[in-house]
Amino acid sequence: MKWILLLIASYYFYMMWKWEYIGLIVLSTVVDYFVALGIESSANERRRKLLLLISLSVNLGLLFYFKYYNFFIDNINMAVAIWDKEIVLPYADVILPVGISFYTFQTLSYTIEVFMKRTHAEKNFGIFALYVSFFPQLVAGPIERPQNLLGQLRELKGFRYENIVLGLRQMLWGMFKKVVIADRLAFFVNLVYDNPDQFHGPWPIMATLFFTFQIYCDFSGYSDIAIGAARIINIDLMTNFRTPYFSKSVKEFWGRWHISLSTWFRDYVYIPLGGNRVSVFRWVLNLFITFVVSGIWHGAAWTFVIWGLIHGLAVSIESYHGVRPLFKFKFPIWVQRSYTLFLVIFAWIFFRAPGLNEAIDIIDNMLNWNANIIGEIKRIETKELYNLAIGIPLIILLLIIEMMMQWKTTISLFHKLRWVRWASYIFLLIIIALFGVFVDPSDFIYFQF
């Protein structure tokens, strides 16, 4: 009966945001539950494809209406205006349901996996409803596959002390990244990016560097909290981040960043398009399509499309075997990591900027060191100056801890010596208490997607 409690908790958790939109989750759940049963019980390939099309149409249709309809209409109206036509299509007055991209992709992966005969359809409607709405990862992932999560929900285990310890430990680390680093860096990032014409030279550079670590700590912090909360109740969710900023290439970066989403696009977009088993032109096109779709998934704006194109171009160049002979020697690791980090940081400008014009202004102002840079400090309030002053040390502390977490000696000491573990817990708790943002904290960034 444990799944009943978890299902009630999951629906209650989501309804605390806006109760009316629980109907969207119920609709997706009902459609995909019966579609999957129909697909599994049918030997007629045409009927199976029709049922899959129903699932795709309902789920992607809801996603398009709430997330992309106004973007689509806006571009049509701009195109029509070029021809001096007075036709203006109406916009939809809707709020983007929190988490819709995540639970839509999770339920779609279930239907596709059943269609591909890689998993069986779930007979228990309640268990499947819990799979779609499982509260720790409902609104921002990780996006789970049915093979990993459904079986665990069918056989919920009892009290396990070691899982509670592991879960709380990961939640503590996630809280540190979110409330100490991400929320504190957000103040200066918001100040500069909301007023791109007022800051030049080092200030937009610093704001972009801060956003690079803000979005990482914000989203990986949420993932840590979600994975830790699930582990406390004996559910193992997939790892979503593996120190992505230590990557030696953009391709490697996408094997470490938002892993549940990047593998989703790989399995359900890139490979069905043909992957790398086609001509070179088609293969590069497949890469670009995948990354453009990934960009659009993040938001209905051209800035996200450009962000996806930048990553698609980098990955295609890195992967194309014809480019490799141009390099007569292997670059040092620090050069590879510097190149990767520079390109990723540059792409984040388009990801964070409110619009394309603002992104261009930010880049232009980064190169403008002739402005009154010193005088612009007066526009920065004391609170932002404080956050600016401690932002760099906090980023350095994060990188040191993440490096130490990769050393076998550190891991061995942490597990063998109790005082090392408790010193780590107390240190993080003190840092959270002293530097955590508890007044006007920012929402999790990925809620908007």
N, C-alpha and C positions, 0 to 999 in steps of 0.2 A: 504493500500500500504506500510505500515511500514516494513513488512517482506521482501520486495524487497530490501530496503536500508540495512537492517541487513544482508541479504544474500550476497549482493555485498561487504559489509564491511568484512564479515567473509571470503569470498574467497580471497579478497585483503590481509587481515591479514595473511592468510596462505601462499599466494604466495610471500610475502615479505621475506620469508625464502628461498624457492627454487620453482620457479613458475612451473617447469616441473612436480612436484609431485602432483599438484592439480588434475591431471588425476586419481590418485588412489582414492581420495575422490569421484570424480564423478563416477568412476566405481562402488565403493561400494554402492553409493547412488542409481544409476540406477538399479543395480541388486536387492537390497533389497526392493526398491519401488515396482517393478513389482512382485517379489517373494511374498511379503506380500499381494498384491492384489490377486494374484493367490491362495494363501493359504486361504484367507478369503472367496473367491467366490466358492471354491471347497468343495464338500461334500465327495469326495473320499479320504479316509484316506491315501491310498498308494500314491496318487498324492501329498497330502499335505506334507507327509514325504519326498518325492523326491524333492519338492521345497525347503523345509527346508535344505536338504542336499546340494542343489546347493548354498544356501546362506552361509552355514558353509564352504563349499569347497572353494568358491571364497575368502571370507574374511580371513579365517585361512590360505589359500594357499598363499595369498599376505603377510600375517604376517610372515609365515614360510620362504618364500623366502628372504625377506628383513632382517629379524631379526635372523633367526635360521639356514639358509642354510649353511653358512660358519662354524658355530659351529658343525653342523651335519657332514659336509665333513671333518672337522679337526679331529673329533673322528674316522671316518672311516679310514682316512689315517694313524692315529696312530695305529689303530688295525691291519691294513694291514702290517704296518712296522714291527710289532712283528714277523710276519712270513717271514721276509726278502723278501717281494715282492716289486717290483719296480713300482707297479701301484700307481700313485698319481692322485687323482681326482681333477679337477680344482676348484678354488674358484671363487666366484662371486664378481666382482668389483662394488659394489653398496654402496650407502650411506643410512643409516637407516633413513627413512622419519620421521621427527619430529611429535610426537603425534599419530603415526599409531596404537599403542596399545590401545590408549584411544578411538579414533573414531571408530576403529574396534569393540571394545567391546560395544560401545554405539549403533551402528547400528545392531549388533547381538542381543542385548537385545530386540530391537524393533521387529525383525523377530521372535524371540522365544516367546515373549509375544503375538504376533498375532497368532502364531501357537497354543499356550496354551489357546487361546480365552479369554485372560485377558485384551485385548485392541483391538480396531478396526484399520484396515489399514487406513493410511492417504491417502485421495484422491488427495489432492493438492500436486503436485510434488515439488513445490517451498517451501512449508512449511516443507515438509520432508527433503529436501536438507538443509534447515536452521537448522533443528533438528540435523542433522549429523555434521554440520560445525559451529555451534553457537560459535562465536569467543572467548568469555571470557574463556570457558572451553574446547576449541577444542584440545589444545596440551598437557594438563596435568590434565584434569578433573575439577570438579567431573564428574564421569561417570553417566549420567542421565538416568532415565527410561522414556519411552514414556508417561506413565500415568501422570508424573509430568510436563514434558517440552512441549510436543506437544500442549496441551490445552492452555498453556500460549502464545505460539507463534501464535496460531489461533486468539487469542483475545488480541492483544497487546494494553495496556492501554496508556493513555496520561500522561501529566506531573503530577508528584506527589512529592511535596516538601519533605515529610517525607521519601520517598524512596531514594531521592538524599542524604539527610543527613545520613541515615543509610548506604548507599552504600559507601559514601566518608569516613565515620568513619571506616568501616571495611577495606577499602583499605589502610587507614592510618596505622592501626594496622598491616596489612599484609606487608606494606613497611618497617615498623620498624623491623619486624622479619626477613625480607629478607636482606635489605641493611645494617642494623646495626649489627645484630647477625650472621646470616648465612654467609654472605660474609666476615665478619671479622674473624670468626672462621675458615673459609676455608683456610686461609693462612697457619696457623700452621698445620692443618690437612693434607694439600697437601704436606708440607715439610716433615713430618714424614712418611706418607704412600707412598710417591714416593721414599723415601730412607730408607726402613725399616731396612737395615743392619747397619745404621749409628747412630741409637738412641736406648737407652736401659733404663730399669728401669722406672722412672716416665714419660719420654717423650712419649713413645707409649701409656701409660695409659692416660695421659692428652690428647693426640691427639684423642684417641677413645672416651673419654668423650666429647671432643669438637665436634666430628662428630655426636655423639648422638643428640646434640642440633642443630648442623648445618642442618642435614637432616630434623629434625622436623620443624625448623623455615623456611627453604627453601621451603619445600613442603606445609606446612600449611599456610605459607605466600602467596604462589601462590594461594592456594585455597581461602584465604581471599580476595585477589585482584580480582580473578575471580568472586567470589560470590558478592562482592561489586560492581564491574563493571556491572554485570547483574542486580543487584537490582536497580541501577540508572535508567535503562530502564525498570523497573517494572517486572523483571523476577526473581523468587525465585528459586535458586539452592539449592540442598540438602547440609546439613552440612557435612563436610568431616573429621573434627577432633574435639574431645572433650577431651582436656587435657589428652592425652594418658599416659604420664609419671606419672600420679597419680593413675594408675590402680593398683589393688590389686592382679591381676593374669594375666597371659599371655592371657588367654581366654578373660578376660575383656579388655585387651590391644587391641585386634583385634575388639572389639566393639567400640573402640574410635579412632583407627588409620586407615586412608584411608578408611573410612566407605563405600564409594561408591564402592570400589574394593572388600572389604571383603564381603559385602552383595551380590555382583555380583557372586563371587565364591560360596558363600553359596547357592544361588538360582539356579545357572546354572551348578554347578559341584557337590557340596556336597550332596544336596537333591536328584538330579537325580540318584546319585550313591546308594542311599538308606538312607543317613543320619544316624541317630541313631536308625532307625526302623528295624535293622538287627541284626545278631549275634554280640557278642562283638568283635571277630576277624575282621569281615567285617567292623564293625563300626570304629575300630581303623585304618584299611586300608583305609577307605574312608577319614578319617581325614588326613592321611599321603599323600594320592593322592592329596587332595585339596591344602595342603600347599606346596607340591613339585611343582604342577602346578603354584601356586602363585609365588614361587621362580623363576621358569623358565620364567614366564611372565615378571619379572623384568629384566632379562638379560640372554643372551646365554653364560653361564659360570657355571662351577661346584660350584663355590663359592656361587652362588644364590641358587643352589639346596641344599647345606648344610645349608644355612640360613633358607630355608623353612623347612628342616628336623628338625632343632633345635626347631623351633616354633611348628611344628607338634607334636614332642615328648612331649613338655611341655604341650600343650593343651590336648593331649590324656591322659596324666598322671593326670592332674588336673580334667578332666571330668569323668574319670573312677570311678564309684561308689565303686569298690572294694578297692580302695586306701584309701578312707576316714576314715574307722575304724582305720587305722594305727595312725591317729592323735588323741590323747586322749584329746586335748584341742584346742581351736581356737587361732591361733597366733594373736598377736597384729597387728593392721593395719600397723604400721611402719615396722614390719617384713615382712608382705605380700608385701608391696610396695617396700621394699629394695630387696627382692628376685626377684620380677618382673623386676625391673629396672636393676639389675645385669645381669639377663639372656638376656634381650633385648639388653643391651650394649654389652655383649659378642657376640651375634649373629651379631651385626652391624660390627664386625671386618671382617667377611667373606663377608658382603655386600659391604664394602668399599674397601677392598684390591684388587689390580689389578689382582691377581691370587691366586691360592691355596697355592703355595709355599710362597708367600709374607704374606698371612694370618697366616701361621704357624710360619714364622719368627717374625711377630709382637707379637704373643702370647708368643713365646720363649723369645723374648727380654723384654717383660713385667716382666718376672720372673728373668731376669739377672740384678742383682744390683751390680755385681762385676766389671762391665765395668767402664770406665772413664766417669762417668755420668756428673761430673762437667766440665770436659774438652769438652764434647759434646756441651756445651752452645756456644762455639766458632763457631760452625757450624750454629748457629741460627743468622740470620741477625737482625739488630736493629729493622727493621719493624716487624719481627715476634716476637721479644721479647716484643715489645709494644702491639701487638695483644694478646700475651700470658698473659700479665699483666692485660689487661682490659677484657679478655675473661670471666674469672670467675665472676667478678662483673656484667657483662652483663647477664650471665646465671642466677645469683641470682635475678637480677632485673626482668627478664622474669618470673621466678617462683613466685616471690612476686606478680606481676601484675596478673598472671593467678589465683593465690589463691584468691586474692581480688575480681576478676571477678566472683567467685563462691559464695561470701558472699552476702546474701540478703540485708544486711545493705549498703554495697558498691553500689550495683545495685540501691537501692532505692535513695541514695544520688545523684548518677550520673544522674538519670532521673528527680529528683525533683529540683535540684539546678543547675542553668545555669553556675554559676562560677566554679563549680566542673567540669562540662563538658569542659568548655573552658580552664581551667587549665590543664586538661588531654591532650587536643589537642595541646596546646602550648608546654607542656612538651615533648610530643612525637616528635613534629616538631623540637625542639631544639636538642634533642638527635639524631635525624636523620641527622640534619645539622652538628653536631659536630663529630659524630662517624660513619656516614654512609660511605660506600665504593662506590665512584663514579668514581674512576680511576681503570680500569681493573676489573670491577665487574665480578663475576662468573655467568655462565649460571644457570638456574634452573636445579637442579639435575635430576628431573624426565623427562626432555626433552629427555634424552638418552633412556628412556624406551618406 
